[in-house]
Amino acid sequence: MKKLTEDNLIETCVFSSDYPELAAQGIWRLGFTTVSKSYDRPSTARDERFGHVHVCLAGSAQVLTGKGWHELRAGQAYVCPPGESWRWRSTAGKTPWKVMFVRLLAKPDLPLHYAGNDPYVVEQCRKDDLSWAYRRLCMESSSEARPTVMHHLGALCHFHCREIVAGENAAGNLQELWSEVLVDLSYRWTVDRLAERSGMGREALRMKCVAATGRSPMKHLNHLRMQHARHLLLDLD
């Protein structure tokens, strides 16, 4: 574990260059940052090899998304897909900004279903999951650093990141989508339009919809239309 200390910032980090078991699980770098006063941090150069996840644990900061600056609060995540640059800035407040960050390897055998092509914010996530895994990783890396344990902790961190990037912990995003669809079932909905309205990518939407309903998004749309038609017929009777 390495530590960086500046006037307004303290950061600890575990690198896969020290523990190759992490890289095998798609984790290039994992760390924790505390910002006590104003601080502006730009990302490194765009790199197709890496995606990034920042999970806010306490306080707040502004993050740059595809739609401009967005306030990131505790329990929210900032996600940057591979090839995109990220940036955050924190201003002095009563509560220091505390954030977990992960630099993820883009590995074909460990796919991550990002909810968009531009940097975006996941409005709600389980912020303590990744934090707990990191604390355990720090304990192990500073003691025996057993390869098997490091391997499984890396896999756990990647699992939590996979949940976050696809918005799988976002509250009610599918429910809100189908509520919107029910208002106008005659609209010519497409998969792309459904994905856009849900705030997820096409594949992330498909996976979540299949998990929740057993149907693909378009099949579930047809199911809702048929259900609506049956209700209309019953009303006529």
TAGI-V560393 format. One record per backbone hydrogen bond with DSSP energy under -1.0 kcal/mol. CO is the residue of the C=O (numbers start at 1). NH is the residue of the N-H. E is the energy in kcal/mol with one decimal. If there is no record, write none. Layout:
co: [CO,CO]
nh: [NH,NH]
e: [E,E]
//
This chain:
co: [2,4,8,9,10,11,12,13,14,15,19,20,22,22,23,26,28,29,30,31,32,33,34,35,39,41,47,47,49,51,52,53,54,55,56,58,61,62,63,65,68,70,72,73,75,76,77,78,79,80,81,86,87,88,89,90,97,98,98,99,100,101,102,103,103,104,105,107,112,119,120,122,125,126,128,129,130,131,132,133,134,135,136,137,138,140,140,146,147,148,149,150,151,152,153,154,155,156,157,158,159,160,161,162,163,164,165,167,172,173,174,175,176,177,178,181,184,187,190,191,192,193,194,195,195,201,202,203,204,205,206,207,208,209,210,216,217,218,219,220,221,222,223,224,225,226,227,228,229,230,231,232,233]
nh: [13,11,36,6,34,4,32,2,30,19,22,24,25,27,26,105,16,103,14,101,12,99,10,97,90,88,50,83,106,104,80,102,78,100,75,98,72,89,70,68,65,63,61,76,125,56,122,54,120,52,84,43,64,41,62,39,35,57,58,33,55,31,53,28,29,51,107,110,114,66,79,77,127,129,132,133,134,135,136,137,138,139,140,141,142,143,145,150,151,152,153,154,155,156,157,158,159,160,161,162,163,164,165,166,168,167,115,170,176,177,178,179,180,181,182,184,187,189,194,195,196,197,198,199,200,205,206,207,208,209,210,211,212,213,214,220,221,222,223,224,225,226,227,228,229,230,231,232,233,234,235,236,237]
e: [-2.3,-3.0,-2.1,-3.4,-2.7,-3.5,-2.2,-2.9,-2.1,-1.0,-2.1,-1.9,-1.1,-2.5,-1.8,-2.2,-2.3,-3.0,-3.1,-2.4,-2.3,-2.4,-2.2,-2.3,-3.4,-2.2,-1.6,-1.9,-2.8,-3.0,-3.0,-2.4,-3.2,-2.8,-2.6,-2.2,-3.8,-2.6,-2.4,-1.5,-2.7,-2.8,-1.7,-1.9,-2.3,-2.5,-2.8,-2.7,-2.3,-2.8,-1.7,-1.6,-2.4,-3.0,-3.0,-2.9,-2.8,-3.2,-1.5,-2.8,-2.6,-2.6,-2.1,-2.7,-1.5,-2.2,-1.2,-1.6,-1.4,-2.4,-3.1,-2.1,-1.6,-1.2,-2.5,-2.0,-2.1,-2.3,-2.3,-2.1,-2.6,-2.1,-2.2,-2.8,-1.7,-1.2,-2.2,-2.7,-2.4,-2.1,-2.5,-2.3,-2.0,-2.1,-2.4,-2.2,-2.2,-2.2,-2.1,-2.4,-1.9,-1.9,-2.9,-1.2,-2.3,-1.9,-1.2,-1.4,-2.7,-1.6,-2.7,-1.9,-1.9,-2.2,-2.4,-1.1,-1.2,-2.2,-2.5,-2.6,-2.3,-2.4,-1.8,-1.2,-1.6,-2.6,-2.5,-2.6,-2.2,-2.7,-2.7,-2.1,-2.0,-3.0,-1.6,-2.6,-2.1,-2.2,-2.1,-2.4,-2.1,-2.5,-2.4,-2.3,-2.3,-2.3,-1.9,-1.9,-2.1,-2.2,-1.9,-1.7,-1.6]
//
